[in-house]
Structures are given as C-alpha cells and as structure tokens.
C-alpha cells in the first residue's frame, strides 16, 4: 500500500512541476488561443468545424484539469503517508 502512495506522490510532484512550467503553460495557451481565433473567424455555417474547434479548446482545458487532479491526488497521498508514519511512531512508544 505504501508503494501505491509513493507512486501517487511522485506523480503529484511531477504534475505540479508541469503545471508550474512556464514553457508548457505558454505553449498550451498559444494552442488554445489559436483554436479560439480560428473559431471566432470561422463562418457561422460551418457548424461542424466550429464544434471541432470548441472541442479542441476544451481538450486543452481538460489536460490542465487532469494534471491538477493528479497533483491533488499526490497531496492526499502525501498526507495519508505522513499520517500512517505518525501512527506507527505512536505505536512504537
């Protein structure tokens, strides 16, 4: 069980690094802005194309959301591991 917690902690730490990475955030924002500009410039009659662009924008947001979920899971795993270590220390005294 500790191995799973440690795995989640490592993933959370990596997600945090990615979420704080300026280059990655700039790239995602540039991609999102490009999709939004194409969507705004697209003809209203191109419903299918506009819908694809909307979904692409949502995909960028979904990526960030998934990284945040991994980060949050890692934080919870870290708290759980600390709690278990604290309980074991109390039991040893």
C-alpha positions in Angstrom: 0.0 0.0 0.0 2.9 2.3 0.7 4.3 1.7 -2.8 1.0 3.0 -4.3 1.1 6.1 -2.1 4.7 6.8 -3.0 3.8 6.3 -6.7 0.9 8.8 -6.3 3.2 11.3 -4.5 5.8 11.1 -7.3 3.0 11.6 -10.0 1.7 14.5 -8.0 5.1 16.2 -7.7 5.6 15.7 -11.5 2.1 17.2 -12.2 3.0 20.2 -10.0 6.2 20.7 -11.9 4.3 20.6 -15.2 1.6 22.9 -14.0 4.3 25.4 -13.0 6.4 25.0 -16.1 6.3 28.4 -18.0 7.1 26.9 -21.3 4.4 24.3 -21.2 1.8 26.8 -20.0 2.8 29.3 -22.7 2.6 26.5 -25.3 -0.9 25.4 -24.2 -2.1 29.0 -24.0 -0.8 29.6 -27.6 -2.5 26.5 -28.8 -5.8 27.4 -27.1 -5.7 31.0 -28.4 -5.1 29.7 -31.9 -8.1 27.5 -31.7 -10.2 30.3 -30.3 -9.1 32.7 -33.1 -10.0 30.1 -35.7 -13.3 29.5 -34.1 -14.1 33.2 -34.0 -13.1 33.7 -37.6 -14.9 30.6 -38.9 -18.1 31.0 -40.9 -21.3 30.5 -38.9 -22.5 28.0 -41.4 -19.5 25.7 -40.6 -21.2 24.2 -37.6 -19.1 21.0 -37.7 -15.8 22.9 -38.0 -16.7 25.2 -35.2 -17.7 22.3 -33.0 -14.4 20.6 -33.6 -12.5 23.8 -32.6 -14.6 24.1 -29.5 -13.7 20.6 -28.5 -10.1 21.2 -29.1 -10.2 24.2 -26.8 -11.9 22.0 -24.2 -9.2 19.4 -24.6 -6.5 21.9 -23.6 -8.6 22.8 -20.5 -9.1 19.0 -19.8 -5.3 18.4 -19.9 -4.8 21.1 -17.3 -7.6 19.8 -15.2 -6.2 16.2 -15.4 -2.8 17.5 -14.2 -4.5 19.3 -11.3 -6.3 16.1 -10.4 -3.0 14.2 -10.3 -1.5 16.9 -8.2 -4.3 16.8 -5.7 -4.2 13.0 -5.5 -0.5 13.3 -4.8 -1.1 15.8 -2.0 -3.7 13.5 -0.4 -1.3 10.5 -0.7 1.4 12.5 1.0 -0.9 13.4 3.9 -2.0 9.8 4.2 1.6 8.6 4.2 2.5 11.1 6.9 -0.5 10.1 9.0 0.5 6.5 8.8 4.1 7.2 9.7 2.9 9.2 12.7 0.6 6.4 13.8 3.4 3.9 13.6 5.7 6.2 15.6 3.0 6.5 18.3 2.6 2.7 18.4 6.3 2.1 18.9 6.4 4.2 22.1 
